[in-house]
Amino acid sequence: MRGERGSGGILALTVLALLSVIALAVVGIGIALAARQRVVAAADAGALAAADTALGIHPGVPCQAAAEVVEAHGAVLSECRVEGVVATITARASFAGIPIAVSARAGPPR
């Protein structure tokens, strides 16, 4: 049994290292999900801005209004389509080199 002295300490360090790796992975996933939600909010807000402008609630050009709102949210407007008073936009951003693209639609109910 003399050869097993200190093995509990090594086991404790291994468990601690494993828990640290798991904690870092969970934090990374949480940050990535928050970044995606930021792009979702940008797309939603941009589509609403474009639809409101198309409806005449706000003056201006619908896609320009969408671009301003999307950029204010830290994303980039990559596509904008306005058909009547229905606006469909795509906002893009990246997190850790991974591209995130989200589309949103706004307008009167179908």
C-alpha positions as CSV (number, residue, x, y, z in Angstrom):
1,M,0.0,0.0,0.0
2,R,3.0,2.3,0.3
3,G,3.1,2.7,-3.5
4,E,-0.4,4.2,-3.5
5,R,0.5,7.2,-1.3
6,G,-0.3,10.5,-2.9
7,S,-2.6,9.0,-5.6
8,G,-5.6,10.8,-4.0
9,G,-3.9,14.1,-4.7
10,I,-3.4,13.3,-8.3
11,L,-7.0,12.2,-8.6
12,A,-8.2,15.5,-7.1
13,L,-6.0,17.5,-9.5
14,T,-7.4,15.5,-12.4
15,V,-11.0,16.1,-11.3
16,L,-10.3,19.8,-10.8
17,A,-8.7,20.1,-14.3
18,L,-11.7,18.3,-15.8
19,L,-14.2,20.6,-14.1
20,S,-12.2,23.7,-15.2
21,V,-12.3,22.5,-18.9
22,I,-16.1,21.9,-18.6
23,A,-16.6,25.3,-17.0
24,L,-14.7,27.1,-19.8
25,A,-16.7,25.2,-22.4
26,V,-20.0,26.2,-20.8
27,V,-18.9,29.9,-20.6
28,G,-17.8,29.8,-24.3
29,I,-21.1,28.4,-25.4
30,G,-22.9,31.0,-23.4
31,I,-21.0,33.8,-25.0
32,A,-21.6,32.4,-28.4
33,L,-25.4,32.1,-27.8
34,A,-25.4,35.7,-26.5
35,A,-23.6,36.8,-29.7
36,R,-26.2,35.0,-31.8
37,Q,-29.1,36.6,-29.8
38,R,-27.5,40.0,-30.5
39,V,-27.7,39.3,-34.3
40,V,-31.3,38.1,-33.9
41,A,-32.2,41.3,-32.2
42,A,-30.5,43.3,-34.9
43,A,-32.4,41.5,-37.6
44,D,-35.7,41.9,-35.9
45,A,-35.2,45.6,-35.2
46,G,-33.9,46.2,-38.7
47,A,-36.9,44.5,-40.3
48,L,-39.3,46.5,-38.1
49,A,-37.5,49.7,-39.1
50,A,-37.7,48.9,-42.8
51,A,-41.4,48.0,-42.5
52,D,-42.3,51.1,-40.5
53,T,-40.5,53.2,-43.2
54,A,-42.3,51.4,-46.0
55,L,-45.6,52.1,-44.2
56,G,-44.7,55.8,-44.0
57,I,-44.5,55.8,-40.2
58,H,-41.0,57.1,-40.5
59,P,-39.5,59.1,-43.4
60,G,-36.7,57.7,-45.5
61,V,-35.7,54.7,-47.5
62,P,-36.6,51.4,-45.9
63,C,-33.4,49.5,-46.5
64,Q,-31.3,52.5,-45.4
65,A,-33.3,52.7,-42.1
66,A,-32.8,48.9,-41.7
67,A,-29.0,49.3,-42.2
68,E,-28.8,52.0,-39.6
69,V,-30.6,50.0,-37.0
70,V,-28.7,46.8,-37.7
71,E,-25.4,48.6,-37.5
72,A,-26.4,50.2,-34.2
73,H,-26.8,46.7,-32.9
74,G,-23.3,45.7,-34.0
75,A,-24.1,43.7,-37.1
76,V,-24.1,44.3,-40.8
77,L,-27.1,44.3,-43.2
78,S,-26.3,41.8,-45.9
79,E,-29.7,41.6,-47.6
80,C,-32.8,43.8,-47.7
81,R,-36.1,43.1,-49.6
82,V,-39.1,45.3,-49.4
83,E,-42.3,44.0,-51.1
84,G,-45.1,46.5,-50.5
85,V,-45.0,47.0,-46.8
86,V,-43.4,43.7,-46.0
87,A,-39.6,43.9,-45.2
88,T,-37.3,40.9,-45.1
89,I,-33.7,41.5,-44.1
90,T,-30.6,39.4,-43.3
91,A,-28.2,40.6,-40.6
92,R,-24.7,39.2,-40.3
93,A,-21.9,39.2,-37.7
94,S,-19.2,36.9,-36.6
95,F,-18.1,35.4,-33.3
96,A,-14.6,33.9,-32.9
97,G,-14.3,33.8,-36.7
98,I,-17.6,31.9,-37.1
99,P,-20.2,33.7,-39.2
100,I,-23.7,34.3,-37.9
101,A,-26.5,35.2,-40.3
102,V,-30.1,35.7,-39.2
103,S,-33.1,36.7,-41.4
104,A,-36.2,38.5,-40.1
105,R,-39.5,39.5,-41.6
106,A,-41.8,42.4,-40.6
107,G,-45.0,43.7,-41.9
108,P,-48.8,43.3,-41.4
109,P,-50.1,39.8,-40.6
110,R,-50.7,37.5,-43.5
